[in-house]
């Protein structure tokens, strides 16, 4: 009885925690009370190949301790594989609230320690150029995580909490993708430097009053029920006048924004520094947020050679990216070697249908009928709208049916999916300008939804984040050496 009472007490603390430190303290106490500490300390399990990981850990330790640089380098270069021995298995992160098998955590920490050692140690014959090539090749082979931010109108302020939780733990990916309001959040994040990011978590500094009624008549005439100039002014205030290329050079983060075509003979596009380097970020976000009927279609804008702003392909117009490609996972895999996706999902038409897998979802048989009903609704809904989009008249109904089919046919989850729990209060706020109080509420919901996923995200992302930091340190040192050489040369003359 005493143990049960303590468990209930700490569960309440967990649900009401105002920050990660207090959440983690309650979670660790619950792990102890529920007997999960012993499970974490036991290596054997049929959930992963523990012998393989133990062997790899033993060799890395031996090479590192003996300063056997060549064998350590070769072991890392040929042996680093994402999800080695199935150590990213979600079942390994559903037993305890904080962490997983100690063997997995120790192995990951040893890999990162060895990478940092090779990066920062002066090693004979291992030149800065060779180091840079080693880390770049290893990162390409290993892969990297990406954060994908969904649509959801004003409810998308939930993403700020997810970003904050990842940022504070050093787990925020460099590759960020977004559609609709997720594109706005991705654009804001991708145009702010590391030193500026903490400002994003202060709702008082935001320019998020994007909703302004445009009039019923204008809405019916296709000019949008909301004033697009108001939204544009907010985006430019938040993102500045950076192109995708300029934003990447400024922050080192790759912004990716999904837009959907209006014309029938066009395909959805993923706009980023690779595919559209000269496009203005705010213009892409404006197009991705142009929800049909709410905002009119958008002509994308770019900078020319002299920095003047002019239309990009003025014959083409684009709308809400979430209509066709809310989560462009496959495209990100091709462009950035993404091996792990973190999805912050706030779309109000998606969240109720997500399959939430967590440690508290033990009543599988009781929830099976609801899951079966949801699956049947999605299956028959796709069939119905597929039929209507090909045969129904008039044209407006055909287009609406096509959009609904595309929405129901998409994938809306990632390797880790972080989502809120909505109530009627959330839906009322969806199409209104978010107040600082509402933003703080949604941010806290985003943080609380992210904290239970931190252990799994760290297992997948920590090695690639370490590789990225090593690459940056090597480049900085090489740049510093070139600067020193230029200075010496100028003094000699």
Secondary structure by P-SEA (a helix, b strand, c coil): caaaaaaaaaaaaaaacccaaaaaaaaaaaaaaaccccccccccccccaaaaaaaaaaaaaaaaaacaaaaaaaaaaccccccccccccaaaaaaccccccaaaaaaaaaaaaaaaaaaccccccccaaaaaaaaaaaaaaacbbbbbbbbbccccaaaaaaaaaaaaacccccbbbbccaaaaaaaaaaaccccccccccccccccccccccccaaaaaaccccccaaaaaaaaaaacccccaaaaaaaccbbbbbbbbbcccccccccccccccccccaaaaaaaaacccccccbbbbbbcccccbbbbccccccccccccccccaaaaaaacccccbbbbbccccccccccccccccccccccaaaaaaaaaaaaaaaaaaaaaaaaccccaaaaaaaaaaaaaaaccccccbbbbbbccaaaaaaccccccaaaaaaaaaaaaaaaccaaaaaaaacaaaaaaaaaaaaaaaaaaaaaaaaaaaaaaac
